[in-house]
Amino acid sequence: MPTLDWIGKKAVVNFQSKVPFHLLKCHEELSVGDPGSGNLLVEGDNLVALKALLPYYAGQVKCIYIDPPYNTGETGWVYKDNVNAPETLDWLGKVVGKETEDLSRHDKWLCLMYPRLELLRFFLRKDGLIFVSIDENEVAHLRLLMDEIYGPTNAMGTLVWKRRSSSAMRGTPLSIDHEYVLVYARNSKEARIYGLDKGPEGYPYHDDKRRYASTDLTVGMAKEARPNQFFPITNPRTGKIYQPNPARVWRFNPETMQKVIEADLIIWPDEAGGNMERPRYKTYYDPNSEKPKPVSTWIESSGVADRVISAIEEEYDIQILTSGMTQEGGKLLAQIMGRKVFDYPKPLSLICSIIRSATRGTDLILDSFAGTGTTGHAVLEVNKLDGSNRRFVMVEMESMIAQQITRERLRRVIDSYDSKAKRGQEVGLQGTDGGFRYCNLGIPLFDNNGNITKEITFSELAGHVYFTETGEPIPCEAEHPEPLLGAYNGTAIYLLYNGILGDKTPQGGNVLTRAVLSGLPPFDGPKVIYGTSCRIGEERLKSERITFKQIPYEVRVH
């Protein structure tokens, strides 16, 4: 198999294993909505944050989507898409050393990406998928990098989507108006891409317990090109007459349209409560269909892209230019935030389709380059569309972006706030159900000798231990902490640490003895007890249904 080599590679291969493990510190004042929704937004360097998240989510993620720096050399962009940014050079200097001076622009990008892509692989389920956005600058290198880390047999394919057409094509006769999404699996034999449901691009309606999508009743053809599809139609119940736009005729000829009307497959604006300007078409579909349409490329002429954009236009009351999908991302973000934030954030319709094609039910989605929060927004939107409860975990390293843009966008989407005048429902934003916890990185869990860092408090370690055992946050932080952290699914979790039993001597209170056991809060069921050592025999542990885990060696970190 062809391999990729570059200056600095030896320093970054397996570097992720050397990244110190940090605790996560949640901030209730920055969290939004339902704290038990299972969604998480983490502020911090994505490599360190991923290592901190690994004990909680290793092997649990169905879909990873990332939009890493494209290495365009852009210096004025807020994301510093430039490998010569001070933060990047500082990291490279520490990891690669003196060789940093010899690194080319592509060498630096590869050094940055390798440990992050390597670490992300550990999060994927056996049937998991990773989608990576990229453009012409690094697509060739990225494909070789993904082949090396994930294996060439796990390459599922490449999606293409149109971003914009004007400035992107200047100076060359070749079209560079598109970008790519590389798709790889943890294991291609077990991975599953569901494709897109029949008619998924609208937002959901119900009729006699059947679900259908609202899609555009017109197509982008002028009446001169399709004169037989330019004619008035009438709502048979109200008599209201509708004429298509001369630039967008009906999708059906008169005979077929009459059958569609008689089958009650039209959503009429005069019966829709003032939320629609033109008739829409009902397409019934099964969100769990075993025979979905394949995932499409997203070029300008794509009917899939057109219908998703049309649905977003309708819900958010904005007009999106069809010259490229990045127009959608920027206009939608400006609508939500009340001001222009970024020119070309990833389009919501693109990420929605990726998530819908790769996930179902309560699946977990991870994005370690969160940016403006499009992935989290897409998860909320898709849940609303098919009634599922997918969850997201996102990481954004820039504090200002994480708090003022990523978090704020999600908050406004969830709370249905209008960003310009905060008029809420007057503007018509429907909002989505859900919430998320906001966390940042705490201190390292272990010191250089492999021991629990002295500054770690009982409460901090308790939260980590409980989460890694149960997958849930600790029920509540008591005013006076106790060794019994809580019970989950019939099993109690105890922690003997930092003199919790009142004995401050090095061994006192942290060692599980018969006397200590008799003094613990009782629980009638299986028990997991963490402590520095255990002086109770195996038979007694078995009879008491105790699983003992030694600190620090069995504190889960990978």
C-alpha positions in Angstrom: 0.0 0.0 0.0 1.4 3.5 -0.9 2.3 5.4 2.2 2.7 9.1 2.9 5.9 10.5 4.5 6.8 14.0 5.5 9.2 15.9 7.8 7.9 15.6 11.4 5.9 12.4 10.8 7.8 10.3 13.4 7.1 12.9 16.1 3.3 12.9 15.6 2.5 9.2 14.9 1.0 7.9 18.2 1.5 11.4 19.7 -2.1 11.2 20.9 -1.1 8.6 23.4 1.2 11.1 25.1 -1.4 13.8 25.4 -2.1 14.2 29.2 -5.6 13.4 30.3 -7.6 16.4 31.7 -10.9 16.5 33.5 -13.9 18.3 32.1 -15.4 21.1 34.1 -19.0 21.8 33.4 -20.5 25.3 33.7 -24.2 25.4 34.5 -24.4 29.2 33.8 -23.3 28.6 30.2 -25.3 25.4 29.7 -28.6 25.7 27.9 -32.0 23.9 28.1 -32.4 20.4 29.3 -29.1 19.3 31.0 -30.0 15.7 30.6 -30.4 15.9 26.8 -27.0 14.1 26.3 -25.6 17.0 24.2 -22.2 18.5 25.1 -20.2 21.6 23.9 -16.6 21.7 25.0 -14.3 24.7 24.9 -10.6 23.9 24.5 -7.9 22.6 22.2 -9.4 19.8 20.3 -6.6 17.4 20.7 -6.6 17.8 24.5 -10.4 17.9 24.6 -10.7 14.7 22.6 -8.4 12.9 25.0 -10.5 14.2 27.9 -13.7 12.9 26.2 -12.3 9.5 25.3 -13.1 7.8 28.6 -16.8 8.8 28.2 -17.4 8.2 24.5 -14.8 5.6 23.2 -16.5 3.3 20.8 -19.9 5.0 21.1 -20.0 7.5 18.2 -22.0 6.5 15.1 -21.0 9.6 13.0 -18.1 12.0 13.1 -18.2 15.1 11.0 -15.3 17.5 11.0 -14.5 20.6 9.0 -10.8 21.1 9.7 -8.6 24.0 8.4 -8.1 23.7 4.7 -4.6 25.1 4.7 -5.5 27.9 2.3 -2.9 30.2 3.8 -5.6 32.7 4.7 -4.3 34.9 7.6 -7.2 37.3 8.2 -9.8 34.6 8.8 -10.8 34.2 12.5 -10.0 30.5 12.4 -6.4 31.2 11.3 -6.5 28.8 8.4 -2.8 29.3 8.1 -0.1 26.9 9.4 2.1 29.9 10.3 -0.3 31.1 13.0 1.6 31.6 16.3 -0.4 28.9 18.1 0.3 26.4 15.4 4.1 27.2 15.3 4.2 27.0 19.1 2.6 23.5 19.1 4.8 22.3 16.3 7.9 23.5 18.1 7.0 21.6 21.2 6.1 18.4 19.4 8.4 18.3 16.3 11.3 20.2 17.8 14.1 21.6 15.7 12.8 20.0 12.5 10.0 22.6 12.6 12.3 25.1 10.7 12.4 22.6 7.8 8.7 22.0 7.5 6.8 23.0 4.4 3.2 24.3 4.6 1.9 20.8 3.8 4.2 19.2 6.4 2.8 21.4 9.1 -0.8 20.6 8.1 -0.1 16.9 8.1 1.6 17.2 11.6 -1.5 18.9 12.9 -4.0 16.5 11.4 -2.4 13.1 12.0 -2.9 12.9 15.8 -6.4 14.3 15.7 -7.6 11.9 13.0 -5.9 9.0 14.8 -7.6 9.9 18.1 -11.0 10.3 16.5 -10.9 6.7 15.3 -11.1 5.4 18.9 -14.5 7.2 19.3 -16.2 5.3 16.4 -18.5 2.4 16.9 -17.9 -0.7 14.9 -20.5 0.5 12.4 -19.4 4.1 12.7 -18.5 6.6 9.9 -16.3 9.7 9.7 -17.0 12.5 7.2 -14.2 15.0 6.6 -14.7 18.2 4.6 -11.8 19.5 2.5 -11.0 21.4 -0.7 -8.3 21.2 -3.4 -5.5 22.4 -1.2 -5.1 19.2 0.8 -7.6 16.6 -0.6 -4.8 14.4 -2.0 -2.8 14.4 1.2 -6.0 13.8 3.3 -7.0 10.8 1.3 -3.6 9.2 1.9 -3.7 10.1 5.5 -7.1 8.6 6.0 -6.0 5.4 4.1 -3.1 5.0 6.6 -5.1 5.6 9.7 -8.5 4.0 8.8 -7.3 1.6 6.1 -8.0 1.9 2.3 -10.6 -0.9 2.5 -12.6 1.3 4.8 -12.9 4.2 2.3 -16.6 4.5 1.6 -16.4 7.2 -1.1 -16.3 11.0 -1.7 -19.2 13.4 -1.7 -18.9 16.6 -3.8 -20.8 19.8 -3.1 -21.0 23.2 -4.8 -19.9 26.1 -2.6 -20.0 29.2 -4.9 -19.3 29.9 -8.6 -18.1 33.4 -9.2 -14.8 34.3 -7.5 -13.8 30.7 -7.1 -13.4 30.2 -10.8 -11.4 33.3 -11.7 -8.0 32.8 -13.3 -8.6 29.3 -14.4 -10.7 27.5 -17.1 -11.3 24.7 -14.7 -14.1 24.7 -12.2 -12.9 24.9 -8.6 -16.3 25.9 -7.3 -16.8 22.7 -5.3 -15.5 21.0 -2.2 -15.3 17.4 -1.0 -16.4 15.3 1.9 -14.3 12.1 2.3 -16.2 9.3 3.9 -14.4 6.5 5.8 -15.7 3.7 8.1 -14.3 2.2 11.3 -15.1 -1.2 9.6 -16.6 -1.0 6.1 -18.1 -4.5 6.5 -20.2 -3.4 9.5 -20.8 0.3 8.6 -24.1 1.3 7.4 -25.1 4.4 5.4 -28.9 4.6 5.3 -29.1 7.0 2.4 -31.8 9.6 2.2 -35.4 8.7 2.9 -37.9 9.0 0.2 -38.8 12.7 0.1 -36.9 13.8 3.2 -36.0 17.3 2.2 -39.0 19.1 3.6 -40.1 19.4 7.2 -42.5 16.8 8.7 -46.2 16.8 8.6 -48.7 14.1 9.8 -51.8 12.9 8.1 -53.7 9.9 9.6 -50.5 8.9 11.5 -48.5 8.9 8.2 -45.5 11.1 7.9 -44.8 13.1 4.7 -42.4 15.8 3.6 -43.3 19.2 2.2 -41.3 19.6 -1.1 -41.4 22.2 -3.8 -44.2 21.8 -6.4 -42.2 23.8 -9.0 -39.0 23.0 -10.9 -36.3 25.4 -12.2 -37.5 25.5 -15.8 -38.9 28.6 -17.6 -42.4 28.6 -19.1 -40.7 28.9 -22.6 -39.0 25.6 -22.0 -41.9 23.8 -20.5 -45.1 25.6 -21.7 -47.3 22.6 -20.9 -46.3 22.9 -17.3 -47.3 26.6 -16.9 -50.9 26.8 -16.0 -53.1 27.8 -13.1 -54.2 25.4 -10.4 -57.2 25.8 -8.0 -57.7 24.7 -4.4 -60.9 22.6 -4.7 -61.9 23.4 -1.2 -61.5 27.2 -1.2 -61.5 28.1 -4.9 -58.2 30.0 -4.5 -56.2 30.1 -7.8 -52.4 29.8 -8.0 -50.1 30.5 -11.0 -46.5 29.3 -11.1 -43.6 31.7 -11.5 -42.6 32.1 -15.2 -39.1 31.0 -14.2 -40.3 28.0 -12.3 -43.1 25.9 -13.8 -45.1 23.2 -12.0 -43.3 19.8 -11.8 -46.3 18.0 -13.3 -48.3 18.3 -16.6 -52.0 19.2 -16.3 -53.2 15.6 -16.3 -50.8 14.4 -13.6 -51.4 17.6 -11.6 -55.1 16.9 -11.5 -54.5 13.4 -10.2 -52.2 14.9 -7.5 -54.8 17.4 -6.5 -57.6 14.7 -6.4 -55.3 12.5 -4.2 -55.0 15.4 -1.8 -51.2 15.6 -2.2 -51.0 19.4 -2.2 -50.4 21.7 0.8 -52.3 24.8 0.0 -51.1 28.2 1.3 -54.6 29.4 2.1 -55.0 26.5 4.4 -51.5 26.6 6.0 -52.1 29.5 8.5 -50.2 32.1 6.6 -46.8 30.3 6.8 -46.5 29.5 3.0 -46.5 31.6 -0.1 -46.9 28.9 -2.7 -48.4 25.4 -2.9 -46.2 22.5 -1.7 -46.2 18.9 -2.6 -46.7 16.0 -0.1 -44.4 13.1 -0.4 -45.1 10.3 2.0 -42.1 8.4 3.3 -40.9 6.0 5.9 -37.9 7.4 8.0 -36.8 3.8 8.7 -37.1 2.7 5.1 -34.7 -0.1 4.2 -34.6 1.1 0.6 -33.7 4.8 0.8 -32.2 6.9 -2.0 -28.4 6.9 -2.1 -26.6 9.9 -0.7 -26.2 12.4 -3.6 -23.6 14.8 -4.7 -24.5 18.4 -3.9 -24.0 20.2 -7.2 -26.0 23.3 -8.2 -28.4 21.2 -10.3 -29.0 18.6 -7.6 -32.7 18.2 -6.9 -31.8 17.0 -3.4 -29.9 20.3 -2.6 -32.7 22.4 -4.2 -35.4 20.8 -2.0 -33.4 21.0 1.2 -32.6 24.7 0.6 -36.2 25.3 -0.3 -37.3 23.8 3.1 -34.8 26.0 5.0 -35.9 29.1 3.1 -39.5 28.3 4.1 -38.8 27.6 7.8 -36.4 30.5 8.4 -38.1 33.0 6.1 -34.9 33.8 4.1 -34.0 33.8 0.4 -30.9 31.8 -0.5 -29.1 32.4 -3.7 -28.7 29.3 -5.9 -25.2 30.2 -7.1 -23.7 28.1 -4.3 -24.6 26.4 -1.1 -22.3 28.6 1.1 -24.7 31.4 0.5 -27.2 29.3 2.5 -24.8 28.9 5.5 -24.0 32.6 5.7 -27.5 33.9 5.2 -29.0 31.4 7.7 -26.3 32.2 10.4 -26.9 36.0 9.9 -30.6 35.4 10.3 -30.1 33.5 13.6 -27.4 35.8 15.0 -28.8 39.1 13.8 -25.6 40.1 12.2 -23.0 38.9 9.7 -20.7 36.5 11.5 -18.9 34.5 8.8 -19.1 34.7 5.1 -19.1 31.0 4.3 -20.0 28.7 7.2 -21.0 25.1 6.2 -24.5 25.0 4.9 -27.1 23.5 7.2 -28.7 21.4 4.5 -25.4 19.6 3.7 -24.8 18.6 7.4 -28.4 17.7 7.8 -28.2 15.3 4.9 -25.0 13.7 6.2 -26.5 13.2 9.6 -29.7 11.8 8.2 -27.9 9.4 5.9 -25.6 8.1 8.7 -27.6 8.0 11.9 -30.9 7.0 13.5 -32.6 7.0 16.9 -30.3 8.0 19.7 -27.1 7.8 17.8 -24.2 10.1 18.9 -22.6 12.6 16.5 -19.1 14.1 17.2 -17.6 17.3 15.7 -14.2 18.4 17.1 -13.9 21.5 14.8 -17.3 22.9 15.9 -16.8 26.5 14.5 -20.2 28.2 14.2 -22.1 25.2 15.5 -23.7 24.0 12.2 -23.4 20.3 13.3 -25.2 20.8 16.6 -27.9 22.8 14.8 -28.2 20.1 12.2 -28.7 17.4 14.9 -31.5 19.5 16.5 -33.1 20.0 13.1 -33.0 16.4 12.0 -34.4 15.3 15.4 -37.3 17.6 14.8 -37.8 16.3 11.3 -38.0 12.6 12.1 -38.9 12.6 15.8 -35.6 11.0 16.9 -33.3 11.8 19.8 -29.8 12.0 18.4 -27.1 13.6 20.5 -24.1 15.7 19.7 -20.7 16.3 21.2 -18.8 19.3 19.8 -15.4 20.9 20.5 -14.4 24.5 19.7 -10.9 25.7 20.8 -11.4 29.5 20.5 -13.0 30.8 23.7 -14.6 33.7 22.0 -16.1 31.6 19.2 -17.2 28.9 21.5 -19.1 31.2 23.9 -20.3 34.0 21.6 -21.0 32.2 18.4 -21.2 28.4 18.8 -23.1 28.5 22.1 -25.1 31.5 21.2 -26.3 30.1 17.9 -27.5 26.9 19.6 -29.1 28.8 22.3 -31.1 30.9 19.9 -32.1 27.9 17.8 -33.3 26.1 20.9 -35.0 29.1 22.5 -36.5 30.5 19.3 -34.9 33.9 19.7 -34.9 36.4 17.0 -31.3 37.8 16.9 -32.1 41.4 15.8 -34.8 42.5 18.1 -35.3 39.4 20.4 -38.9 39.4 19.4 -39.2 35.6 19.7 -42.2 34.0 18.1 -43.2 37.2 16.2 -40.4 36.5 13.7 -41.6 32.9 13.1 -38.5 31.0 14.1 -39.9 27.7 15.3 -37.0 26.6 17.5 -36.0 23.0 18.3 -36.3 21.0 21.5 -33.2 20.1 23.5 -30.3 21.5 25.4 -26.6 21.0 26.0 -24.0 21.1 28.8 -21.1 23.6 28.3 -17.7 22.4 29.6 -14.1 23.4 29.4 -10.9 21.7 30.3 -9.8 21.4 33.9 -6.4 20.4 35.3 -4.6 17.1 34.3 -6.0 14.1 36.1 -2.5 12.5 36.6 0.9 14.0 37.4 4.1 13.0 35.7 4.4 9.9 38.0 1.1 8.6 37.1 -0.6 9.5 40.4 -3.8 11.5 40.8 -2.9 15.2 40.7 -2.9 16.5 44.3 -5.1 19.5 43.3 -7.9 17.2 42.1 -10.8 17.5 44.6 -13.1 14.7 45.7 -16.0 16.2 43.8 -14.0 16.5 40.5 -12.8 12.8 40.7 -16.3 11.7 41.8 -17.9 13.3 38.7 -15.4 11.6 36.4 -15.7 8.2 38.0 -19.5 8.3 38.0 -19.7 9.4 34.4 -17.2 6.7 33.2 -19.1 4.0 35.1 -22.6 5.1 34.0 -22.4 7.4 31.0 -24.5 9.9 33.0 -23.5 13.0 35.1 -23.5 12.5 38.8 -27.1 13.0 40.1 -26.2 16.0 42.3 -23.2 17.5 44.0 -24.1 17.3 47.7 -23.2 20.1 50.1 -21.3 17.5 52.2 -19.9 14.9 49.8 -20.4 11.2 50.7 -18.6 8.1 49.4 -21.8 6.8 47.9 -21.9 8.8 44.6 -25.2 7.3 43.5 -26.8 4.3 41.9 -27.4 3.6 38.3 -29.3 0.6 36.8 -29.3 -1.2 40.1 -25.5 -0.7 40.8 -24.1 1.7 43.4 -20.8 3.6 42.8 -18.6 4.5 45.8 -15.4 6.5 45.9 -12.9 6.4 48.8 -10.6 9.3 48.1 -9.1 12.4 49.7 -10.1 11.6 53.3 -13.8 11.4 52.5 -14.4 9.4 55.6 -12.8 12.0 57.8 -9.4 10.2 58.2 -6.7 12.5 56.7 -3.8 10.0 57.0 -2.3 8.8 53.8 -4.0 5.4 54.0 -6.9 6.1 56.3 -10.3 6.2 54.7 -9.0 5.5 51.2 -8.5 1.8 51.9 -11.4 -0.6 51.7 -11.3 -2.6 55.0 -14.0 -4.5 56.9 -14.4 -1.6 59.2 -14.6 0.9 56.4 -17.1 -1.3 54.6 -19.4 -1.5 57.6 -19.5 2.2 57.8 -20.4 2.9 54.2 -23.9 4.0 53.3 -25.8 0.7 52.7 -27.0 -0.5 49.4 -28.9 -3.7 48.6 -27.4 -4.6 45.3 -24.1 -4.8 43.3 -21.5 -2.2 44.3 -18.5 -0.7 42.5 -16.0 0.7 45.0 -12.9 2.8 44.1 -10.1 3.1 46.6 -6.3 3.1 46.9 -6.2 -0.5 48.0 -8.4 -3.3 49.3 -7.9 -5.5 52.4 -11.0 -7.7 52.0 -10.7 -11.2 50.6 -12.2 -12.3 47.3 -14.9 -14.5 48.9 -16.2 -11.6 51.1 -16.2 -9.2 48.1 -18.1 -11.8 46.1 -20.7 -12.3 48.8 -21.1 -8.6 49.2 -21.4 -8.2 45.4 -18.5 -5.7 45.4 -16.3 -4.9 42.4 -13.2 -3.1 43.7 -11.2 -0.7 41.4 -7.9 0.6 42.5 -6.9 4.3 42.3 -5.2 5.5 40.2 -4.6 2.4 38.0 -8.2 1.6 37.3 -9.5 5.1 36.9 -10.7 4.9 33.3 -8.8 7.1 30.9 -9.0 5.1 27.6 
